[in-house]
Amino acid sequence: MLTAETVRKLLDYEPETGVFRWRVDASSRARKGMVAGWVKGGYVMIKISGETYRAHRLAWLHVHSCWPPEHIDHANGNRADNRLANIRAATNSQNSANKSVQRNNDLGLKGVSFCKRSNRYRATISVKGRKSHLGYFKTPDEAHSSYCVAASRYFGEFARFE
């Protein structure tokens, strides 16, 4: 298992920018002083000894000298922003709460869908894997307001509204 000591020998981490730089020549493409990693699926990835790691997990290990608990959440939702101020330990539920509105959401409002049967807008929220119905509303904005109140109550600082 990769240790914080090994990471610190190989990489410098800049907490203010979230950037890793090689401290050693790791390969012909990874030379001392170069920015480490590449972006895949929105995450910065870094290969160490043939194993690929997500940079936000390495940042946590580098700073805290231990692997993160369950998940690491990017507070601003940007997976490539690995500044120390932007990453935080999270449960699966908290990490999911901080996701942005899904791309297939026609209304563009998190927690809101249109119900053809009632001809109204439905607000729902998922908490710890269970979906809860918040009510039916005349307008999408009313439904979204209901979602925002519930998200604040259930998720606190991890709540994302858009």
C-alpha positions, 0 to 999 in steps of 0.5 A: 500500500502506498504511504504518505512518506512515499508520496512526499518523496515522489511529489510536491503538493501545493495546497493553494493550487491543488497541483502536484509536481514531480520531485524526481524523474519518475519516467521519460514523460514525468520529469522532476519539476513537471506537473504530475498527472492527467485528467480522466473523467474530470479527475486528475489521475497520477500514476505511481509505481504502475498504479493509478491514483486520483489526485484528490486522494493523494492530496489527502494522504500527503497532508493528513498522513493517512488515507481518507475515510470513505469518500473525498468530496470536491466542495465546488463540484469541480473534480479537477480542483484539488486545492486543500480548501476544496476537498473534504472527507464525506460519506457516500450520502454527503458526496451524492448530495453535492452532485449537480443536477443530472444532464437528463433533467429537462427542467434543469432544477435539482429534485424536480420533475413533471408529473403528467398524471397530476399535471403538476411538478413533483419535488423529491429528495434521496437521503441515504439511498431512499427517495422521499416525496416532498409534494406536488406544486403548481410551478417548477420554482415552488417544487425546487424551493421545497427541494432546497429546504429539504436539502439544507435540512438533510445535507447542511454544508454538502447541499447543492441546489443546482 
